[in-house]
Amino acid sequence: MTQRSKEEVQTALRTVRENVSRALEESGRSDTVKLMAVTKTVPPEIVNYAVAEGVTLLGENRVQEFLEKEAQYSPDVSEIHFIGHLQTNKVKYIIGKVNCIESVDSMRLCEEIERQASIHDRIMDILLEVNISNEPSKSGFLKEEVCEAAQAVSAFRHLRLKGLMCIPAKEESHDAFVQMKQLFEELKKTNPEIDTLSMGMSGDYEEAVRCGATVIRLGSAIFGKRNI
């Protein structure tokens, strides 16, 4: 990644916010969208440039990288979400350190989060990751499994289901976002705590906003393209 200056981060965020405002207006939405800065491979001092510009939600992909960087983040960070693939043996390292685990892709992972949250006497917010494009190479719940999984999660005392997240196939993003919005609304009918639809990244966040995303996850749109 070519390291961006503070001014370049400021300019990038200004562009993102203008694009989000336009997408909200185009779709007739009167609510707001939360902007997540995805920190993968980004040095903490550069992340803090974004925080200084009012971005207070960070997204972490890798457990070890997060643990190495967390103490260097600005105290103005109010929320950290884990968004990468999470192995069950790594759950214990992030319980109590993140506000939400978005990438919950199996009931086995739910069980381990419940176990660790119980040990720490915490309620852990989670999102169910949906394999909305039904890609064999990706993890996550299939669209047809989401309602049953949500019902199963409700039995866990230390988990609080807040919504859904997805990473759709690029060529299917619009249809995938529409389907995710439908699933989200379906879950909200039976669970008043459902309020988060995390979808849209640097290449498709405007379409995600038009389709109803409440959280967009941006890395390169803020910090520049990664070298890896």
C-alpha positions as CSV (number, residue, x, y, z in Angstrom):
1,M,0.0,0.0,0.0
2,T,1.3,3.4,-0.9
3,Q,1.0,5.4,2.3
4,R,-1.4,8.3,2.0
5,S,-0.9,11.7,3.6
6,K,-3.4,13.2,6.0
7,E,-4.6,15.5,3.2
8,E,-5.2,12.6,0.9
9,V,-7.2,10.7,3.5
10,Q,-9.2,13.9,4.1
11,T,-9.9,14.3,0.4
12,A,-10.9,10.6,0.0
13,L,-13.3,10.8,2.9
14,R,-14.9,14.0,1.5
15,T,-15.5,12.2,-1.8
16,V,-16.9,9.1,0.0
17,R,-19.3,11.2,2.0
18,E,-20.5,13.1,-1.0
19,N,-21.1,9.8,-2.9
20,V,-23.0,8.4,0.1
21,S,-25.2,11.5,0.4
22,R,-26.0,11.4,-3.3
23,A,-26.8,7.7,-3.1
24,L,-29.1,8.3,-0.1
25,E,-30.9,11.1,-1.9
26,E,-31.3,9.0,-5.1
27,S,-32.9,6.2,-3.2
28,G,-35.2,8.4,-1.2
29,R,-33.7,7.4,2.1
30,S,-34.0,9.8,5.1
31,D,-31.7,7.8,7.5
32,T,-28.0,7.6,7.7
33,V,-25.2,5.1,6.9
34,K,-22.3,4.3,9.2
35,L,-18.9,4.5,7.6
36,M,-16.4,1.8,8.6
37,A,-12.7,2.2,7.9
38,V,-11.2,-1.2,7.2
39,T,-7.7,-1.2,8.6
40,K,-6.1,-4.3,7.0
41,T,-2.4,-3.5,6.3
42,V,-2.9,0.2,7.2
43,P,-0.5,1.6,9.8
44,P,-2.3,2.9,12.9
45,E,-1.1,6.5,12.4
46,I,-2.8,6.5,9.0
47,V,-6.0,5.0,10.5
48,N,-5.9,7.8,13.0
49,Y,-6.0,10.3,10.2
50,A,-9.5,9.0,9.3
51,V,-10.5,8.9,13.0
52,A,-9.6,12.6,13.2
53,E,-12.0,13.2,10.4
54,G,-14.9,11.7,12.3
55,V,-14.7,8.0,11.3
56,T,-15.1,6.2,14.7
57,L,-15.9,2.7,13.5
58,L,-13.0,0.4,12.5
59,G,-13.1,-3.0,10.8
60,E,-10.5,-5.6,11.5
61,N,-9.7,-8.6,9.3
62,R,-6.9,-10.4,11.1
63,V,-6.7,-11.2,14.8
64,Q,-3.0,-10.9,15.1
65,E,-2.7,-7.7,13.2
66,F,-5.5,-6.2,15.3
67,L,-3.9,-7.2,18.6
68,E,-0.6,-5.6,17.5
69,K,-2.3,-2.3,16.5
70,E,-5.2,-1.7,18.9
71,A,-3.2,0.1,21.5
72,Q,-2.0,2.6,18.9
73,Y,-5.5,3.7,17.8
74,S,-6.9,7.1,18.8
75,P,-9.1,7.1,21.9
76,D,-11.8,8.7,19.7
77,V,-12.5,5.2,18.1
78,S,-15.9,4.3,19.5
79,E,-16.5,0.9,17.8
80,I,-14.4,-1.9,16.4
81,H,-15.9,-4.7,14.4
82,F,-14.2,-7.9,13.4
83,I,-15.0,-8.6,9.8
84,G,-12.6,-11.2,8.6
85,H,-12.8,-15.0,8.6
86,L,-12.6,-16.0,12.3
87,Q,-11.2,-19.4,13.3
88,T,-12.8,-20.8,16.5
89,N,-9.4,-21.0,18.2
90,K,-8.9,-17.3,17.8
91,V,-12.3,-16.2,19.3
92,K,-10.8,-16.0,22.8
93,Y,-8.4,-13.3,21.8
94,I,-11.0,-10.8,20.7
95,I,-13.8,-11.3,23.1
96,G,-14.0,-8.0,25.1
97,K,-11.8,-6.2,22.6
98,V,-14.3,-5.8,19.8
99,N,-17.9,-4.5,19.8
100,C,-19.3,-6.8,17.2
101,I,-18.2,-9.9,15.2
102,E,-19.7,-9.5,11.8
103,S,-18.3,-12.5,10.1
104,V,-20.2,-15.3,11.9
105,D,-20.4,-17.9,9.2
106,S,-21.4,-21.1,11.1
107,M,-23.2,-22.4,14.1
108,R,-20.0,-23.9,15.3
109,L,-18.5,-20.4,15.5
110,C,-21.6,-19.2,17.3
111,E,-21.1,-21.9,19.9
112,E,-17.5,-20.9,20.5
113,I,-18.4,-17.2,20.8
114,E,-21.1,-18.1,23.2
115,R,-18.7,-20.2,25.2
116,Q,-16.0,-17.5,25.4
117,A,-18.5,-14.7,26.1
118,S,-19.9,-16.7,28.9
119,I,-16.4,-17.1,30.4
120,H,-16.0,-13.3,30.2
121,D,-19.6,-12.7,31.4
122,R,-20.3,-10.5,28.3
123,I,-23.0,-10.2,25.7
124,M,-21.4,-10.3,22.3
125,D,-23.1,-8.6,19.3
126,I,-22.9,-10.6,16.1
127,L,-24.0,-10.5,12.5
128,L,-24.6,-13.5,10.4
129,E,-22.4,-13.6,7.3
130,V,-24.6,-14.6,4.3
131,N,-23.1,-16.4,1.3
132,I,-25.7,-14.5,-0.8
133,S,-24.2,-15.4,-4.2
134,N,-24.0,-19.1,-3.2
135,E,-20.2,-19.2,-4.0
136,P,-18.6,-22.6,-3.2
137,S,-15.3,-20.8,-2.4
138,K,-16.9,-18.6,0.3
139,S,-18.1,-19.4,3.8
140,G,-21.3,-18.2,5.3
141,F,-25.0,-19.1,5.7
142,L,-27.0,-19.7,2.5
143,K,-30.0,-17.4,2.0
144,E,-32.3,-20.3,2.8
145,E,-30.5,-21.0,6.1
146,V,-30.6,-17.5,7.6
147,C,-33.9,-17.6,9.3
148,E,-33.3,-20.9,10.9
149,A,-29.8,-19.8,12.0
150,A,-31.2,-16.6,13.5
151,Q,-33.7,-18.6,15.5
152,A,-30.9,-20.9,16.8
153,V,-28.9,-17.9,17.9
154,S,-31.8,-16.6,20.0
155,A,-31.2,-19.6,22.3
156,F,-27.7,-18.4,23.2
157,R,-27.7,-16.3,26.4
158,H,-24.5,-14.4,25.6
159,L,-25.1,-13.6,21.9
160,R,-27.1,-10.7,20.6
161,L,-28.0,-10.9,16.9
162,K,-27.9,-7.4,15.4
163,G,-28.2,-8.2,11.7
164,L,-26.5,-9.5,8.5
165,M,-23.4,-8.9,6.5
166,C,-22.3,-10.1,3.0
167,I,-19.5,-10.0,0.4
168,P,-21.3,-10.7,-2.8
169,A,-19.8,-11.8,-6.2
170,K,-18.8,-8.6,-8.0
171,E,-20.9,-9.3,-11.0
172,E,-24.0,-9.9,-8.9
173,S,-23.8,-7.1,-6.4
174,H,-27.1,-5.3,-7.2
175,D,-29.2,-8.5,-7.1
176,A,-27.3,-9.7,-4.0
177,F,-27.9,-6.4,-2.1
178,V,-31.6,-6.5,-3.0
179,Q,-31.9,-10.0,-1.6
180,M,-29.9,-9.0,1.5
181,K,-32.3,-6.2,2.2
182,Q,-35.3,-8.5,1.9
183,L,-33.7,-11.0,4.3
184,F,-32.9,-8.1,6.7
185,E,-36.5,-6.9,6.7
186,E,-37.7,-10.4,7.2
187,L,-35.6,-10.8,10.3
188,K,-36.6,-7.4,11.7
189,K,-40.3,-8.6,11.8
190,T,-39.5,-11.1,14.6
191,N,-36.4,-9.5,16.3
192,P,-36.6,-5.8,17.3
193,E,-32.8,-5.8,18.0
194,I,-32.0,-6.3,14.3
195,D,-30.7,-3.0,13.0
196,T,-27.5,-3.6,11.1
197,L,-27.1,-4.5,7.4
198,S,-23.4,-4.5,6.6
199,M,-22.8,-4.5,2.9
200,G,-20.8,-2.6,0.3
201,M,-17.1,-2.1,0.0
202,S,-14.9,0.3,-1.9
203,G,-16.0,-0.8,-5.3
204,D,-19.7,-1.0,-4.8
205,Y,-20.7,1.0,-1.7
206,E,-22.9,3.5,-3.5
207,E,-25.1,0.7,-4.9
208,A,-25.2,-0.9,-1.4
209,V,-26.4,2.4,0.0
210,R,-29.1,2.7,-2.6
211,C,-30.2,-0.9,-1.7
212,G,-30.4,-0.2,2.0
213,A,-27.1,-0.8,3.7
214,T,-26.7,0.6,7.2
215,V,-23.0,0.0,7.4
216,I,-20.4,0.2,4.5
217,R,-16.9,-1.2,4.9
218,L,-14.3,0.8,3.1
219,G,-10.5,0.3,2.9
220,S,-9.0,1.4,-0.4
221,A,-11.6,4.1,-1.0
222,I,-10.1,5.8,2.1
223,F,-6.5,4.6,2.4
224,G,-5.6,3.7,-1.2
225,K,-5.0,0.4,-3.0
226,R,-3.2,-2.3,-1.1
227,N,0.0,-3.8,-2.4
228,I,-1.1,-7.3,-1.2
